[in-house]
Amino acid sequence: MRNTKIVDYEKVVNAIWKNVEKNKVEIQLPPLKKRKGVKLVEQAVLLLSDIHFGKVNSFWDYTTNQQIITYDIPIFIKELNRLLDGIVTIRNLLLGGYDFEMLNIFCLGDLIDNEIIYRGQQKFIEEGVISQVLSLIEYLKEMVLYLLNIFPKIRMIFISGNHSRLNSKIEADYDYNNFDYLIGSILKEHTFNGIQSVEIIVPESWFYVAEIYSWKYLLHHGNSVYTWMGIPYYGILRQSKSRRMEIPYDIEIMGHFHQVMEMVTSSHSRTIINGSWIKNDNFAWRKFGILSVPQQLFFGVSPKRPKTWEFPLDLDHHLDYNNII
């Protein structure tokens, strides 16, 4: 039988503690730096996509067993006012520490719903596509004029979506043959022409690389991403990794999927997916089993970071869908 030595753990701990105390190094804390009257200079970014202006969405309310309208033009107006209220609230919240020199509005497509994208679509719209374009231009104009009260300069970039195409079937066409492109062009060439505080960029391309400070943002609608069994994650990740090898962007931004998501695609980049304006989109519920939530993203950019703070703007909280005026 072996002789087993029993370790006296109390003696071991006391020896270690004495050694620590003997070699203790006093930590010298630096004095706390207090900024006096100095604000962080940043730019803000509002993602605007998948408005589907003109669409009427009805949903079977299983709690009351009746059809309710969850999206139409009156609901859009209420959501737009709630969007502006959210931006003002966040701006006031950050007012003490931030000085915003510009608001960037990335319009990521599907601003209107159209009338020829699928058979029977005319039954689920309130206006024809030309009327949708003209009406939305007025609402966007009022939105920009309102936001100029709290931001000294606004830059809008318009990317086209698939619902704003000119043909019922997807076919090869010029990127500027698109109603989203038309909306941006009218706002640029007519509505805000000569207004120095508003810059509007309407690229003749389905994608665009926007730059804020030294950061690059790859913008596109997202309809080029292929899903697997209705799940977009694999397609987004696969395409994002491929595109990041070709174009050195920091953040990829898209819409199309009607869900707010963010994916880290590499150690150098990430992908942000914006939401939509439609609550309980009947198409998404029928096909993917998802009840969509109307949200748009609002975030900040500093010279040091491509995204600092971020707020998802909830567009439908406390809306009574049975009593929309």
N, C-alpha and C positions, 0 to 999 in steps of 0.2 A: 504493500500500500504506500502510495506517494505521500510525502509530507506537503500538505497544502498550506500555503501562507495566506492568512486572512488579511486583506488590505484594510487599513484603518482610513476610511474615506474622510472622516472628520479631520484627521491630521493632514491629509493630502490637500483638502480644500483650504485649510488654514495656511498651509505653506504657499499655495498659489496666491491666496489673497494678500499675504504679507509681501510677496514678490511684486504683485501689482501695485500695492500701496507704496513700496519702496521706489518703483520706477514710474510713478504716476506723473504724467505730463499735464500741466494745467492748460486747458483750452482757452485761447484768447479769442473771444468773439469780436468780430468787427463792429464798429458802431452802426446802428440802424440808419440807413439813408432815407430821408424824407424828402419827397419832391414837393416843392412849393410852387403852386400855380403852373406846373408843367404838365401838359397832356400828351398822351400817346397819339401820334398822327397815324391814321389808318384810312383805308377805303372799305366801304361796305359792298356786299354783293347780294342781290335779290335774284333768286331763280324763279322764272315765270314760264310755266309750261303746262300743256294739256288742259287749257281752259275749256276747249270744246264749246266755244260760245255759240249759242243757238240750239244746242242739244236739249232735249227733254228726256229726263231719266225717271222712269217710274219703278217702284220697288214694292214687292208684296210685304207689307208689315205683318209679320207673323204674330205680333202681340195683339193686334186689333183685327187681324184677318181682313185687311182691305189694302187696295193699292194707294200708295202715296207718291207724290212727286218729290224727289230728292234733289233735282237739279233742273233749272230752267233759267230764263233771263232774270226774273225778279230775285231768284236765289243767288244768281251770279252777282247782282248788284249788292246784295247784303254781304256776300263773301268778300267782294272788293273793298267795301267799307271796313270790314273786319281786318282784312289784310293791311290796310293803311293804318288802322288803329293799332295793330300789333307793331308795325314799324315805328310809329311815333312813341309808343310805350317803351320799346327797347331802346330807342334813341335817347329818350329822357333818362332811362335807367343808367346808360353808359355815359351820359353827358359830363359827369364830374371827372372822368378819367380819360376820355377819348375826344379827339378832334378829327372829324371825318372830312376829308377833302373832296371825296367823290362817292357817288352811288353808282355801281355798275349793275345794270339789269340785263341778265342773260336770258333772252327769250328763246326757248329750246324747242319750239314747234308745237303743232296741233293747237294753235290759238283759236281756230274756228273748227266747227264740226263738219262742214260741207254738207252736200246733199246727194252725192253720187258714189260714195265709197262702198256701200253695200246695197243690195236690193232691198227696197222697202224703207230706206233711210228717211224718205220724205215724211213718213208717218211720225217720226220722232224728232223733228226739228220745228222751231217756231218761225224761222226766217230762212229764205233762200240764201245761197252762199254769198251773192253780191251784197245783200242786205247785212249779212253777218259781218263781212269785211268792213263795210262803211260804219256800222254801229260800233264795232269793237275799236275802230280807230278813234272814235270820239271818247270812248271810255278810257283808252290808254292815254289820250291827250290830257284828259282831266286828271288822271293818276299822276302823270309826270309833272303837271303844273302844281299839284298839291305837294308832291315830294320836294319840289324846288324850294319850298318854304323851310325845309330842314336840312337840305343838302345843297352846297354851293354849285355843284355841277353833277350832271347825270350823263352817263354813257350807256346806250342801249345797243345790244348786238342781237341780230335776228337770225336764227337758224330755222330752216324749214322742217316741217314734220310730214308724216304720211297722210294724215287726214286732210291736209291742205293741198294735195296734188290735184291736177286738172283732169285726170282720167280715172275711171272707175277701177280699172285693173292696173296693177303695178307694171310699168314698162319703162324702158330707157327714155329719158327726157333730159332737157337742160335743167340744172338745179334752180334756175330762176323762174321756171314755169311752175309757180307755186303761189298759193294765196298768202302764206305767211311772208314770203318775199315781197309780195305786193303791199301788205300792211306796213312792213318796215320801210319800203321805198316811199310810200305816200307820206308817212310821218317824217321821213328824212327830207324829201324834196319839196314838200308843200307845208305841212303843219309846223315843223320846227326849222324850216329853212331860214338861215340868218340869225338864229338864236344861239349866241355864243356859249351859253351855259348848258346846252344840250348837244351831245354828239351821238349820232346814230350811224351804226355800221351794218350794212346789209351785204354780206359776201355772196358772190355768185358761186357758192359751194355748199355742199351738204354738211361740211364741218368747218371749224374755224379755231385757230389757236389765239386766245386772248392773253394779253400780258398785263399784269398788275405788279408794279415795282419790278422785280426781277423774276417773278413767278409766272409760270405758263400754265394755261388751262385749256385743255382740249374739249371743245364743245361740239356736240352733235345730238340729234334727237334720240337715237337709240334703236330705231326700227331696223337697223342693219344687223343687230345682235340676234342670233338664232337661239331659241330656247330649246330645252330638252324636257319633254313631258310637261310643258307649260311652265317649267322652272327656269328663270333667266340667269341664275348664278353662274353656271358652268360657261355659258356663252359669253357673259360679261367678262369673267375672269380670263378666259382664253383669248378673246379679242384684245382686252386691255394689255395683257402681257405682250402680245404681238405688236400692237401699236406703240407701246412704250419703247420697244427696241428700235422703232423707226423714227419716232418724234420724241424729243426729250421734254415731255411735259411733266408737271408736278401733280396736277389733279385733272382727272377726266370727269366731265359733267354731262349728264344726259337726262332725258325724261322718259316718256313713252310707256313705262311699266306701271304708272299710277301708284307707285309705292315709294315712300321715302326709305332709302337704304344707303349704306356706305360700306365699301369693301376695300380692304388693304390688298393691293394687287402686287406690290413689291416693296422692298425696303426704301424705294425712292418715290413711290407714287401710290395714289389711292383713287378710287372711283366713287363719285357721288351720284345717286339717282334721285331726281326730284319727284314730288307727288303730283296729284291732279286736283281738279276743282270739284269732282263729282263724288258725292257720298253714295255708297252702295251701288256702284256702277253695275247695272243689270247684266251687261256683257261679261264683265270680269267674274261676277258671281256665278253665272251660268257655266262659263268655260273653265275657270280656274278655282272656283270655290273660295274666292276672296271677296270680302266686303271692304271696298276701297274707302279710305279716309281722306277728305280734302285737306291737303297740307301743301305749303310752299316753303322752301328753305331760305334763310336769311343768315349770312355770316360775315365775318370780318377778315380783312387781310392786312398784315403789317409788313414792313420791309424785312422783318426777321423770320416771318412764318407765312406759309401760303394759306393757312386758315387758323385764326385765333379762336374767337368765340363763334357759337352757332346756335340758332334758335329755329325749330320747326314752327312755322306760323299756322296755327290751327284755324281753319276758315269757317267751321260750322258749329262751334261750341255754343250751346244754348239757343240754337235756331229751332223754332217750332215749325216743322215741315208741314203741319196741318193748318198753319195759319200764316202763310206768306202773303204779304200784301203786294 
